[in-house]
Amino acid sequence: MANGSQRQAAWEFFGTELKRRREEAGLTQVELGAMVFVSGGYIGQFEQAIRKPQLDVAVRIDEVLQTAGFFERTWRKLIDDKRYADYFAEVVELERTATKICEFAPTVIPGLLQTAAYAQAVTLAANPFVTDEYVAEKVGARLERARILNDATRPEYWAILHEGTLRTPVGGAAAMAEQLEHIATLARERKVLVLVVPRSAGAFASMGGMVQLMEFEDAPPTLYTETSFSGELLDNPAVVKRAQRAYDLLRGAALSPEASLALIQSAAEDHRRCASTT
């Protein structure tokens, strides 16, 4: 697996080739953008390797520039990160350039907020017969994703958690206490804004699965939904709008940021007391 600088260099090559072939075709960024249904600024960001195109855009670029699948093949090679499930690798790339990320987690702490111990417990629960190397790779990849929350250009990050995720001792009481203390620290440092939907919210407590909404500087918002065994990345405006409305309703049913932080800290203390008595 190539390291971050090697991957960035490869995306810069992608951008350089896109610019060269666009200019050979006699097209401006605005003209090419119109032909592949994105803005000219979006094309410029591809060429500067600031953003990565989605697969359907790479395919359309090949069709317009008549490049015999070059950009699709290159995209697939660069996105092919074996540390992630096939359906999730593209999401990781999008997270790196998102300006805002909103997540709802009905059963598990979102990956961007997970500690190593929590990530290890989740990985082992889903894959009880794998090697230590496999677990270490998955945990390392998850922690690497989370680095975006410490970047100077980090996205505005919202997470709505169901209260049940705070109470379930994933990895044991001590690991869970550490996990919740980590979230509380990020919230106090104003790197994230975390809200909790209490159990008393009833029907508001579930949207049917994990949901992640991403917004970008110069691209339409994107929706990612996930079940236990698959995920789907969607950018249909009508579908994204419905998901945004559902997220707004959840936000209205959640506790305030202050009350949510207090509940997270209280749950952490409960887990810590439980760990000290075992």
WOVENVEN-V313551 format. One line per field, one symbol per residue. ss: DSSP state (a for helix, b for strand, c for the rest). phi: phi as a letter, one per 30 degrees, with the letter a starting at -180 (. if undefined). Layout:
BEGIN
ss: ???
phi: ???
END
This chain:
BEGIN
ss: cccaaaaaaaaaaaaaaaaaaaaaccccaaaaaaaacccaaaaaaaacccccccaaaaaaaaaaaccccaaaaaaaaaacccccccccaaaaaaaccccbbbbbbcccccaaaccaaaaaaaaaaacccccaaaaaaaaaaaaaaaaaaacccccbbbbbbbaaaaacccccaaaaaaaaaaaaaaaaccccbbbbbcaaaaaaaccccbbbbbbccccccbbbbbccccbbbbccaaaaaaaaaaaaaaaaacccaaaaaaaaaaaaaaaaaaaacc
phi: .ddedddddddddedddddddddddicdddddeddcibdddddddddcidbcddeddddddedddhchieddddedddddcddcdedcedddddedcdcbbbbbbdbbeeedcdddddddddddddbdcdddddddddddddddeddddcddceddccbccdedddcdddijdddddddddddddddddhdbbcccddeddidddbcjldbbcbcbdbaddbcbbbcdbabbcbbdedddddddddddddddddddedddddddddddddddddddcc
END
